[in-house]
Amino acid sequence: MTGGEKENETVAAARARVEQARERLGETVGQLADKADLKGRAQEKTAEITTNVQQAAARTAHAVQDHTPEPVREAAVRTAHAVQEHTPEPVRQAAAKAASAGRARPGPLLVAGAAAATAVVVVRRRRARKG
C-alpha cells in the first residue's frame, strides 16, 4: 500500500466515525426533545388517567347496579320523579346549568361519581357483614 492509499483509508474511516457520531447525536437530540415535550407528555398522562377513571367508574356503576335489588331501583325511579315534580323552576334551571357544565368537563364529575359509587359499595358491604 502506498502512502496515498493509507491516507484515503484513514480519511474514509474518519468520515465513517463522524457519520456514526452524527447518527448517535441525532438520536440523542430526538430523545431529549421527547423528554422536553412536557405538554405532550402531560396530555398523554391525562388521557391515560381519564381512561382509568372512566373504566373504574363504569366497573363501580355496574357493580352497584348488579347488587341493587329491583324494588330499590324502582323506588329510586319513583323518588326521582317525585323530586322532579316538586322542585321549583329556579332550582331545576341551576341543576340543568350544572349538568351542562359537567358534560363540558366530565373529568371531575366522573371522579366524584366514582367516589360516590365506591362509598355506596363500601357502606353496603359493611352493612352486609354486620348482618
Buried (B, 14 or more C-beta within 10 A) or exposed (E): EEEEEEEEEEEEEEEEEEEEEEEEEEEEEEEEEEEEEEEEEEEEEEEEEBEEBBEBBEEBBEBBEEEEEEEEEEEEEEEEEEEEEEEEEEEEEEEEEEEEEBEEEBEEBBBEBBEEBBEBBEEBEEEEEEE
